[in-house]
Amino acid sequence: MRVVIQRVTQATVEIEGKVKGQISLGLLLLVGITADDTEEDLKWMAGKIAGLRIFSDADAKMNLSLQDVQGDALLISQFTLYASTKKGNRPSYVNAAPPAVAVPLYERFVVLMEQALGKPVQTGEFGADMKVSLLNDGPVTIIMDTKQKDLF
C-alpha cells in the first residue's frame, strides 16, 4: 500500500461536476493498493497517518496530529501510484491491484481511518474520473509505503 499524504487547508473531489467529498483543514490521502496488501498493512497505515505529527503547534513546530487539530481526511483511490516507468514511455500498472482486489481493501481502509480518527472521512469514488483540487498547506507532502515500513 502506498499513500501520498498532503496537508491541506482545503480539498475537494468532484465527479461529473458534482462535489463528492470536501474537507477544510486536514489531510488529502491519495491511496494506491497492490495485490499483496494485507489487513495488517491497512491497520499500520491508518494508525501511522492518524498519529502523524505534521500540523503546527503554537510555536510553529510540526508537533500536532490530525486528531490534535481535529482535522478531516479526504481519501482518493489512486492506482497510478503503482505506475512502473521502467520500460518505454508508457507507464505500466501491473503492480496495482485489480479492482476485484483493490475495492474491498480500499473500503476497509476507509473504515480503519474512520476508526482511527473517531469520525467519518470523505472519499472519492473508486474507478471514477475524479477532479481533485487542493490548497496544500506548507506545502507538506509525505509518501508512505507499507513495503518500506523501516523507512517510516
ABEGO torsion letter per residue (X at the ends): XBBBBBBBABBBBBBGGBBABBBBBEBBBBBBBBAABBAAAAAAAAAAAAABBABBBAAGBBABBAAAAGBBBBBBBBAAAABBAABEABBBAAABBBAAAAAAAAAAAAAAAAAAAGBBBBBBBBGBBBBBBBBBBOBBBBBBBAAAAAAX
